Amino acid sequence: MKPLARLDRLVVRDLPEETLVYDLENDRAHCLSPVASRLWRLCDGTRTVRELAEQLRTEGQAAANDDMVWIALERLGKSRLLRERPVRPGSTTDLARRRVVMRGLKAAGLLPFVLSIVAPSASQAQSISCSQAKCTSNNGATCSGCLGARCSDAPGKRCTRVGNECNCR
């Protein structure tokens, strides 16, 4: 297998301690550790897993081995940052061996992590706007879910609660 990084519809920002990748296709944000980021950039479809590990070692990642590369590739694949999701040959993964490798990488601070979150859509990211009628419907302490929101029909005012009454003030 010669993994190939997916580069289309991604916004990539390199920071001193991590790489942030925003996937425009899936509205997901990914944070890659330096090791995972470097490996992802090396995935140009020309190197095998063994060659990727050798390249990382050449670049100073002494703990880089086939197991570490497979772990990182699995995480990058799950995050849809590779063209194809990698399948490790032999498919029966030795879980005990994997745990030992993970512990060793974690202890050395070389764990190739990929953290992912779902980003809100544009409509979800907008602040809530409520009408005077919805605010004053006085649905308990939440003022119909509008408490603190702008009142769309009362410019510059917000839905607030005073005593038992909700109103745009």
C-alpha positions as CSV (number, residue, x, y, z in Angstrom):
1,M,0.0,0.0,0.0
2,K,1.2,3.5,-0.9
3,P,-1.1,6.0,0.9
4,L,-2.1,9.2,-0.8
5,A,-3.1,12.3,1.1
6,R,-6.4,14.0,0.2
7,L,-5.7,17.6,-0.5
8,D,-8.9,18.8,-2.3
9,R,-11.4,21.0,-0.4
10,L,-9.1,21.3,2.6
11,V,-7.9,24.5,4.3
12,V,-4.5,23.8,6.0
13,R,-2.9,26.0,8.7
14,D,0.5,25.2,10.2
15,L,1.0,26.3,13.7
16,P,4.2,25.9,15.8
17,E,3.0,22.8,17.7
18,E,0.3,21.4,15.4
19,T,-1.4,21.5,12.0
20,L,-5.0,22.5,11.7
21,V,-7.0,21.0,8.7
22,Y,-10.5,22.2,8.0
23,D,-12.4,19.8,5.7
24,L,-14.9,21.9,3.6
25,E,-16.5,18.8,2.2
26,N,-17.4,17.3,5.6
27,D,-17.4,20.4,7.8
28,R,-14.9,18.8,10.2
29,A,-11.9,20.4,11.8
30,H,-8.8,18.2,12.5
31,C,-5.8,18.9,14.6
32,L,-2.7,16.9,13.7
33,S,0.3,16.4,15.9
34,P,3.7,17.2,14.4
35,V,4.3,13.5,13.7
36,A,0.9,12.9,12.1
37,S,1.2,16.1,10.1
38,R,4.6,15.2,8.7
39,L,3.4,11.7,7.9
40,W,0.3,13.1,6.1
41,R,2.5,15.3,4.0
42,L,4.7,12.4,3.1
43,C,1.7,10.4,1.8
44,D,2.2,11.3,-1.9
45,G,1.3,7.8,-3.2
46,T,5.0,6.9,-3.9
47,R,6.1,5.4,-0.5
48,T,5.1,2.2,1.2
49,V,4.5,2.1,4.9
50,R,8.1,0.8,5.5
51,E,9.5,3.7,3.4
52,L,7.3,6.2,5.3
53,A,8.8,4.9,8.6
54,E,12.3,5.1,7.2
55,Q,11.8,8.7,6.0
56,L,10.4,9.7,9.5
57,R,13.5,8.1,11.1
58,T,15.8,10.0,8.7
59,E,14.1,13.2,9.8
60,G,14.8,12.5,13.5
61,Q,11.7,10.5,14.6
62,A,13.8,7.7,16.1
63,A,10.7,5.8,17.4
64,A,9.1,5.7,13.9
65,N,8.4,2.1,12.8
66,D,5.8,0.3,10.7
67,D,3.4,0.0,13.7
68,M,3.5,3.7,14.4
69,V,2.9,4.6,10.7
70,W,-0.1,2.1,10.5
71,I,-1.6,3.7,13.6
72,A,-1.3,7.2,12.2
73,L,-2.6,6.1,8.7
74,E,-5.6,4.5,10.4
75,R,-6.4,7.7,12.2
76,L,-5.8,9.8,9.1
77,G,-8.0,7.5,7.1
78,K,-10.8,7.6,9.6
79,S,-10.6,11.4,9.5
80,R,-10.9,11.2,5.6
81,L,-7.6,12.9,5.1
82,L,-6.4,10.1,2.8
83,R,-7.8,9.3,-0.6
84,E,-8.5,5.7,0.5
85,R,-8.8,4.3,4.0
86,P,-5.8,2.1,4.7
87,V,-6.3,-1.6,5.3
88,R,-3.5,-3.3,7.2
89,P,-2.4,-6.6,5.6
90,G,-3.4,-9.6,7.6
91,S,-6.5,-7.7,8.9
92,T,-6.3,-9.6,12.2
93,T,-4.5,-6.9,14.2
94,D,-2.7,-8.1,17.3
95,L,-4.4,-5.9,19.9
96,A,-1.8,-6.7,22.7
97,R,1.0,-5.6,20.4
98,R,-0.8,-2.5,19.4
99,R,-1.4,-1.5,23.0
100,V,2.3,-1.9,23.8
101,V,3.2,0.2,20.8
102,M,0.7,2.9,21.7
103,R,2.0,3.0,25.3
104,G,5.6,3.4,24.1
105,L,4.7,6.2,21.7
106,K,2.7,8.0,24.3
107,A,5.5,7.7,26.9
108,A,7.9,9.1,24.3
109,G,5.5,11.9,23.4
110,L,5.4,10.7,19.8
111,L,1.8,9.5,19.6
112,P,0.6,10.5,16.1
113,F,-2.7,11.9,17.2
114,V,-5.5,13.3,15.0
115,L,-8.2,15.1,16.9
116,S,-11.4,15.8,14.9
117,I,-14.5,17.9,15.7
118,V,-17.7,18.6,13.7
119,A,-17.9,22.3,12.8
120,P,-21.3,23.9,13.0
121,S,-23.0,24.8,9.7
122,A,-23.5,28.4,8.8
123,S,-27.1,28.4,9.9
124,Q,-26.2,26.7,13.2
125,A,-23.5,29.3,13.9
126,Q,-25.8,32.3,13.6
127,S,-26.9,33.8,16.8
128,I,-30.5,33.2,17.8
129,S,-33.0,36.0,17.0
130,C,-36.4,36.0,18.6
131,S,-39.5,38.1,18.0
132,Q,-41.2,40.2,20.7
133,A,-44.1,37.7,20.7
134,K,-41.9,34.7,21.2
135,C,-39.9,36.4,24.0
136,T,-43.0,37.5,25.8
137,S,-44.7,34.1,25.6
138,N,-42.9,33.5,28.9
139,N,-42.1,29.8,28.7
140,G,-40.7,29.5,32.2
141,A,-37.2,30.7,33.1
142,T,-35.9,30.4,29.5
143,C,-38.4,32.9,27.9
144,S,-39.2,30.4,25.1
145,G,-35.6,29.6,24.6
146,C,-34.9,33.3,23.7
147,L,-33.4,34.5,26.9
148,G,-30.5,36.8,26.0
149,A,-31.1,36.7,22.3
150,R,-31.7,39.7,20.0
151,C,-35.3,40.7,19.4
152,S,-35.7,40.8,15.6
153,D,-38.6,43.2,15.7
154,A,-37.1,45.5,18.4
155,P,-33.7,46.7,17.1
156,G,-31.0,46.9,19.8
157,K,-33.0,45.1,22.4
158,R,-32.6,41.6,23.8
159,C,-35.0,39.2,25.4
160,T,-34.6,39.5,29.1
161,R,-36.4,38.2,32.2
162,V,-37.4,40.5,35.1
163,G,-39.2,38.6,37.8
164,N,-41.7,36.3,36.1
165,E,-41.9,38.4,32.9
166,C,-40.0,38.1,29.7
167,N,-39.8,41.0,27.3
168,C,-37.6,42.8,24.8
169,R,-35.7,45.5,26.7
